[in-house]
Amino acid sequence: MSGRKKAPAGRGGLAALFGLTIASNLVYLVWRLGFTIPWDAGFGQAAAGLVLALCEASTTLGMCELMIGRLRSGAATLTPPDTLDHWPEVDVFIATHNEPPQLLYKTINACMFLDYPQKEKVHVWVCDDGDRPAVAALAKRLGAGYLGLSGNRQAKSGNYNHALAATRAPLVATFDADMIPRSSFLLKTVPYFFIPGKAVALVQTPQSFYNNDLFQFNLYLEKDIPNEQDFFSREINLLRNSANAAAYTGSNTLILREALEKIGGFPCDTVTEDFETSILLQQAGYITYATDEVLAAGLSTTTVKSMIGQRVRWARGVLQSIRNTRAVFSRRLPLAARLTYLSAWLYWWSFFNRLVFILAPILFALFDLRLVDCAFWELAAFWLPSHLLYRLAVRRLSTNVRSMRWSQIIDTIFAPYLAWPVLAETLGLRLQTFKVTSKKAAGGRTASARYLAPHGALALLTVAALARYLHGKYGLALFYSSVILYWLGYNLMTLCYAILFMLGRQVHRRHDRIRAEEPAVLRLGRTRLEGRTTDVSEAGAALWLERPPDGGAAPGARGLLEVRAGRYRARLRARVVRAEPRPDGLFLTAVVRPRTEADRRQWMQIIHDRPHSLPTELDPWLTVYDDVSRNLVLRFSGGKKRGGTG
């Protein structure tokens, strides 16, 4: 499910808004760069003023590219045929390095349940560059093939290239070790390769997650905001279809083997081989296409440390791949694609830009450093219209997956940890090693207070700047100071979110709950209770049941639970943990354990072969006050009013 609920805006009105926004912002940038740099204030202040203006320019140009992509997006839609005369063979690659077998189990199991007209044409391979006997035994037990590799020095690319050499199917599906596909994955993606006249080489379905990401979890917003990565998968990558610049994101993907062979396999001179693969395919004349239907879900990172490490790798890898392929200047790509890759390059500078935007008003208000040379009414005339139009356009750009406020909160959280890696990679100080992102449960708090040190320091400086700048001002003086006060206050708000985020949150659950209403029967001795599940997890279930006539559903009672979901049926040993009689039935939670291996496999499919139950859009009614006040209340009450995941 894509969650794209908002009715599409009229094309003419949207074009007018975006056109006016782009024009006003270009006028503003010409004014900023041509007339407001304080050249007479000394080298230091002039250089700082120029850096601030360039940061504004890169941020604006990146957003303008997205607006143009949104206007062109309809023309890029591909419609696959409803039926096929021939369904080709498919090799399904599951990449693993050091992930534990219990994590791999769910992914391998789901791949074995993939629907296909001729099941014998689907070949599932566990690609293990750890060459581990336990993983080989697991693959054999579940009926999958095993391709072990030892001494691999080329990370995921080397693993996949080894698998390509050992297999032969014309289509190749790739899944990360934690990504669990829906049974319909192949039925929904294979037809794209049979669109007449379209040389499709890669179909990328969204990266989705069945657990809360850290933004949802740490900020107690698991019911109110979508996963942070949804904005790229469900918005940005879809917009890139218009320029044939949709990115391969490494998993939940189907690829044409012939195209891979034409580009020499998966590239090895980058830490983001997936992103570079898509560029090389586009340069070879193929189409890479992103879809909006979620057909697989995995685990989002569970600690701030692992999340920052993941983003540093992405940042360095994208910059490496753009440099390796010369994507911005490549004549083998159309102009629209080259502009898209320029925007992708600029995006990773947004974290450096965010630091500059936080520091600039502090330098002026606290240290009297002049970075913009203009009068108040000049600033109001050029900045205010462009800023208001920019905010309105950003709101219309996304289908309520991301707002301007949330973009800047996220940039603020990452900024102190990504600014230097991006600068270093740009200067040629390369990250050469690949490190698999840890998806282990946090097992305690998701973050440590030490991570908030840079945000805390910036918040203190902002408060000091506000205090100094406000001192002695009243009346018109406050009015003429309003722009600086606005940015100081706005930055302080984003820093407060960052501090709350970095305080982390205690993880109490070992398994993630997924909302699922399925028929269930609970047998407790001679008592048989019928009802439905409300949510399920690998080790538990919550149910609405008939009220027992003899009160036999007390905590501690043991029995047998049977759950059915379509073609799946699992029998589970159950121990009642909580039983609450209510007028309309019995609400019950139980710890469960599958009786047999077959039941376990069916139970995993009942849990995961469904749309996830996490938010797909922002709650439009939530304000900053709502977010922060509720966060503080729940944090100091131990978070008991909202269930965690984990």
N, C-alpha and C positions, 0 to 999 in steps of 0.2 A: 504494500500500500504506500502510495506516495504522500498522502496527507495534503495534497494540493487542493484545499477547499475553497480558497478565495476565488470568486468569479473573476475571469480575466478582464482587465481594463480595456476600454475601447482603444483600438490601435491608433486612431487619429489623435485622441486626447493624450495618450501616453507619448506619442511622438512629439507632440507640441511641448509637453512638460519636459521631456528629456532634452529636446532641442534648445529650449529656453535655459535649462539648467547648464548645459554644456557651454552655450554662448556666454552666459553671465559669469561662469567660472573662468572661462578663458580670458574674458575682459579683466576679471579680478587678478588673474595670474600675470597678465601683461603689466598691469598697474603695479603689482607687488615687486616683480623683478626689475621693472624699468624705473620706478619712481620712489621706492620706499626703503631701499637698502641704505643704512647709515654710513655712507662712504667717508664722511667727514668726522666720524667718531673714533677713529683709530682702527688699526688692523684687526684687533681682537673682536671688537663689537661688529665691525663690518662683516667679518668672516662668519660670526655667529648669526647675524641677520641674513646672510646669503644662504647658510645652511637651513635656517627656518623656512625661507621662501622656497627652496628646492624641495624640502620635505612636503610642504603644502602642494607643490606642483605634482610630485610623484603620486601622492594620495589621490588628488583630483583626477589625474590622467588615468589612473587605474580604474576608478569608478566610472569614468566616461566610457572606457572600453566595454565595461559590463552593460552600460545602458545601450550602447550600439548593438551589442550581442543580443540583448533582450528584444530589440526591435526587429532583428533579423531571424530570431529563433524559429518562427513558424515555418520558414522555408526549408529548414533543415530536418524536419520530422520524417523519419523513415517508417513505413508501414509494412511489416512482414506479411507474407502470404498466410492465409488461414489454414491451408493444408499443404502437405508435401507429398509428392509421389515417391520420393526416396529420402530416407533418413540415414545420414552417414554414420560411420563409426566415430566414437568420441573417446579420447583418453582423458581421464580426470586425474589431475595431479594435485596431491595434498602435500604441500611443502612443510617439512619439519626439521628443526635443528636440535633443540634441546628441550622441547616442550614435553611435559609429563604425559605418560600414556593415558591417564584418566581424562586429560583435555582432548587428546587425539581421538579417543573413543567416540565421542559425540559426532565429530566431523566425519570420521570414516563410516560410522553407522549410517548417518544421513545420506552420504554419497551412495551407499549400497541400496538405499530406498529411492533413488532417483527414477522418476517415471520416464519411459521411453517405449515407442511402439515395438521395438525389438531389443529387449533387455540385453541380449548377448552381444550387442554392438557397443555397450558401455563398459569400458575397462577402467577400473579404479586403481590408482597406483599411489602408494605411500612413498614419497620421495624423501628419504631420511639421510641427510649428510652427516648424521652422527653414527650411522651404521650400527644401530643398537639392537641386540638380540631381542630385548623385551618388545620393541616396536615391531620387529619382524614377526614375532609370535602373535601380537595383537592383530596385525594385518591379516595373517593367515586365519586366525580365529573368526574374524568378521567376513572373510571371503574376498579380501582385497589383495591386489598384487603388491609386492615390496621391491623397491629399488634402493638398496643401500649404497652409500658412497662414503669412503673414508679419505682423509687427507685433502678435503676440498678447500681450496684457497680462494675461491671466487664466489663465496657466499651463496645467496639464493639463485643468482644467475648460473653459477656452476652446477648447482643442484638440478635446476630445470633443464639446462643443456644436456646434462647426463641422462635425464629422463627422456628428452627428445630423441637422443641417439638410440635409446633402447625400445622405442615404441614407434607406431606407424599410422595411427588414425589421422584422418584429414582435419579434424577439429580437436582442440586441446582446451580443456577447462582447468582453471587454476584456482585453488583455494588455500588460504592460510590455515595453519593448524587449528585455530580457534573458530574459524568461520563455518557455520552450519548451514548448508543449503536447504531450501524448501524442495520438496519432491518434484515440483513443477519447473525447476530451474532450466533443464535442457529443453523442455517443450516450449518454453517462452523465449529462449535465446537462439536455438538452432535455426529457426526460420529466417532470421535476419540475413543469413548467408546465402539465401536463395531469392533475394529481391532482384528482379531482372534489371540489368544495366548498372548495378551498384557493386563495386568491388569492396565489400565489407571485409575487413581483416580482424576486427576486434569489437566485441560487444561488452561494454562495462555496465554491470548493474550496480545499484548504490551500495556503498559500505554502510551497514546498519549494525546496531548493537542491541542485545537483549538485556544488558545491565545498564544501570545509570552511569553516565560519564561523571567525571569529577566536578564539572560545573553544576550539574544537576544535584549531585550528592552533597558536596561540601557546602553548597549554599542553600540546602534544604528546599530545592526547587524541582524535585524529581517529578512533580505532577504539573509543572507550570511552564517549562521550557524544553525544547527538543534537544537532542544530542548536538553538541557543538559542531561535529563533523557533517551533520545533515546539510548545512549551508553549502558546503562544497559539493556533496554527492547529489543533492536534490535541486540545487540552484545553479551553482557556478559551472559544474561539468556539463549540465544540460545546455546552458547558454553557449558553451564552447562547441557544441555540435554545429552551430551556424558557421563557424570558421573551419570546420573539420580539425578541431584541436582538442577533442575530448581526450582526457588523460586516462591511461591504464593505471589503476590504483593497487594492483598486485594480487587481488583476490576477487572472487565472485565474478569471474570473467571467462568469456569464451573467445578463443583465438584461432585463426586459420593457420594451420601448420605451414602451408605453402608460403604464406607471407612471412612467417618467422624465419623460414629457411632462406628466403630472399634477402633478409637483412642480416643473415649470419647468426641467427639465434638471439638469445637474450644478452644484452651488452654487459660487460664486466667492469668497465672503467668508471663506475659510479656506485654510490650507495643507494640510489633510487633507480634500480634497473627497470622497474615498471614504468615510471614516467618517461624514461629515455626510450624504452621500447615503443611507446605510442608515437613519439616524435619520429623515430626511424621509419615506422610503418607509414606515417603520413608523408614523409619525404619520398618514400618508395611508390607513392601514388595510390595508397589504399585509404579506405574510410575507417576511422575509429569512431564508434558511436556509443553514447551514454544513454541509458534508459532510466525511467523514473520509478519503476516497480521494484520494490524490495523483494529479493528472491533468496537472500541469505542474511544471517545475522551472527555476530560474534561477540567477543569480549572487548569492551573498552578498557583502557589502562586504569589501574586501580590505585596508583600512588602518584604523587606529584613528581617524585624522582623519575619514575619510568615515563611519565607523560612528557616531561621536559626533555629527557633523552631522546624520545621519539621525535619531538618537534625539531630538535637540533639536527637530527639525522635527515629529516625531510627537507629542512631549510638548506643545508649544505648540499644534499643530493640534487635538489631541483636546480640550484645554481650551477652545480657541476654538469648536469645533463644539458642545460641550455648552452653552457660554454662548449661542451663536447660536440654538440650537434650544430652549433652556430645557428640555433633556431630563429633568433631575432633577425638575422641577416641572410638566411638561407633562401636562395632563389628557387629551391625545390618546394617551397611552401608559398601559398598565396599571401598577399599582404595582410588579410584579416587574421590569418594564423600567426604571422610574425608579430602583429600587434598584440595578439593574445599572449604570446610568450614574453613579450616585453612587459605586459601587465602581470604575468606570473612572476617574473623577475622582480618587479617593483613591489609585489605583495610582500615578499619576505623582508623588504626594507620597511614595511609598515611598523614593525616593532621598534626599529631605530627611530623612525619618525615619531612614534608615540612618546618615546623618552624625550625627544626634542620638544614636543608640544607640551609636555608636563613641565619641563625645565624653563622654557622660554618666559612664561609669566612670572615664575619665581625669580629669575635673573633680573627682570625689570622691577618687580614690586619690592624685592628684598635687598637687591644689590645695586639698583639704579643703572643697570646696563640697558641701553637703548638698542633694541634689535629691529624696530620698525620706525622709520622716520616719516611721520605723517600727522596731520591734525585729526581731531576726533571726528569732525563731520566728513572728512575725506574717507576715513575708515568706515563710517556708517554708510556712506553712499556706495562704496565698492564692495565691502565685505558682507554687510547685512543681507542684501537681496540674494547674493550668491549663496550664502550660508543657509538661508531659509529655503531656497529652491533645492539646494543639495539635500537637505534633510527630507523634504517632501519626496524628492525623486528616489532616495534610498528606500523610503517606506513603500513606494510603488514598485521598486525593483524586485523585492523579495515577496514571496507568497506567505508572509508572516512566519518565516523560519528564522529570520534574523532582523533585528532593528539596528539603527545606527548606535544607539546606546549600548546594546550588547556587543556589537563589534568592537567598540572602544574599550569596554570592560575586559573583553578577552585579550585584546592587544595589550592592555595595561598589565594584565596578569603575566603574560609571556615576555613582555618587553625587556626586563632586566636580564633575562636568561637567553634571549635570542639575538639581541643587538650585536654582541661581540662575535658570535659564530658567523653571522651573516657578513659582517665586515671582514672577518678573517678569511672566509671563503672567497669573497670578492677580491681580496688582495692576493689570492693564490695560496693561502695556507690551508691545504686540503685535508679533509677528513678521509683517511684511506681505509679504515677498518669498518666492518659492518657488525652491528650488535643487535641481536634480536630483542624486540621490545618485550619486557616482562609483562605477562598477563596474570601473574599469581595474585591471589587474594591479598589484600593489604594486611590482614591478620592483626590489626590494631588500629592506629590512626592512619588516615590517608595522606597526611602531611606532617611536617614538623615546623615548629615556630621559627626555626632558623631560615626557612624559605621566605619569610615575610620581611626580613631585614631591609632589603632595598626598597620595598614598598613602604615600610614603616618610616624609613629615613625621608623618602620623598613626601610622605604625608605630613611629617613634622615640619619640613621646609615649607610646604604649602600653607600650613596653619600659621607659621611665623610670617610668611609673606602676606597673608590676609590680614593679620593683626597689624603689621607695620603699615600696610597700604591704607587700611581703614582709619588709622589713628589720625584724629584731628579733622577728618573730612565730614562735611554735612552739606545738605542742599545741592546746589549745582555741581559742587566738587564730586559728590557721589555719582551724579548722573554722568559726568565726563569720565569717571573711572569705571563705568559699568561694564565695558568690554573686558578689561583685565579682571575685574571681580567675577564676571561670568565664567571665564576660563579657569580661574583659581578654584571657584566653587565646583565647577564641572569636573575638573581633574581630581579634586578631593573626593568627590563621590565615587569615581572609578577606583581610586586608591583604597577607599573603604571596602568596596567589593573585593579587591585583591587581597586585602588583609584578612577579611573573613574567610576567603577561599583558602589562603595559606595556613590558617589555623587548623584546617583539616576537620575530620569528623571520625568518630569511633565507628568501626565496623563490627556489627554484632552477628550478622547472618553469614553462614558459610555458602549458601546457595541463593541464587536470584529467583524471586517469585515472578511468575508470568501469569497474567490474567487469562483464564480459560474456563468457559462454562461448558462442561461435557457431562453426559449421563454417568452416574456412579451408583454403585450398590455396595453398602457396607454390611458385612455379616459379623456380628458380635455374639458368639455362641449360637443360640437358637433365634436370636433377634436379627431380622433382615430389614435394613433401612434403605430406602431409595431416595435419590436426590440428584444434585448436580455439584460439580466442583465450582469454586469461584476463582481460585488461583492454584497453581501447581509449581513445584520445584523438584529438583532431583531427589530431595530427601523428605519432602512433605507435601501436604495438600490441605486446602481449606474447603469445606463443603457446607451446603445447605441440604438438610435431610429431613425426612419425616420425623416427628417426635416419637421416640421409643415408648411403647406402652408400659414398660416396667422400669424405666430409668436406668437401663443397662449401659448407657454411653457415658459413663463417668470417666474422668481422667485416669489414665493407667490401664483402661480396658484394652484388650488386644483382640484383633480379628483379621478379616480378609477384606480388602477393598478391591473392587473391580471397576475400572474406568474404560469407557469406550469413546473413541473420537474418529468418526468416519470408518476407515478400514483398519484402524489401530485398536487393539484391545490389550490391556495390561492388568495382571493380577498382582496385588501388592500386599505384603504383610503390613499391618497398620497398628500403631499404638496411639490411643487417644491422648492428646496433650491438653486440650481444652474443650469443654462442652458447655454451650450456653443455650438452654431452652428459651425459646421466644414464642410469642403468640402464633406466628405463622410457620413455625418449624424449629429445627435444631441447627444452630451454627456450631460447627465442629472443626477443629484442626487436629491433624495427626502426623506423626512421623511415619514415613513409609519406606519399604525396602522391597524391590522386585523379588518374586519367588524364584525365578529361573533366569538364565541368560536371555532366553527369548522374550520374557516379560520385560527385562531391562531394556532391550532394544526397542520394544514397542513403547515403553514408557518414555524413552528419550524422544521418540518421534511425536508422541502426544504432546510433550512439552514444547518441542522446537519446530515442528512442521506447521507453523501458523504465523500470522502477523504478530509482531511483538506488541506489547501493550503500553509502551512508553509514549509520551507526548510527541506529536509531529508538528506542532505549531506553538508559538508563544501565546501565553494568556494575555490578550490585549488589554485587560483591565488592571493588570498589576502595575503599581507605581514603584518608584525608588523607595518611598516610605514603607510600602507593603513588604518589599523584599528585605530591607534592612531590619525593620522592626521585628518581623516574624523570625528572621534568622537569629537575632539576639535572644528572643524569647525561647525559641527551640534549643538554641545552643546552651543557654543557662539552665534550661529545664531537663537537659540530658537528651533532647530530641525525641522524647517519648510520644509527642503528639503526631509524629510522622514516622512511619516505618522506614528503616533503611533497607538497602539491598545487601549484597555481600555475603 
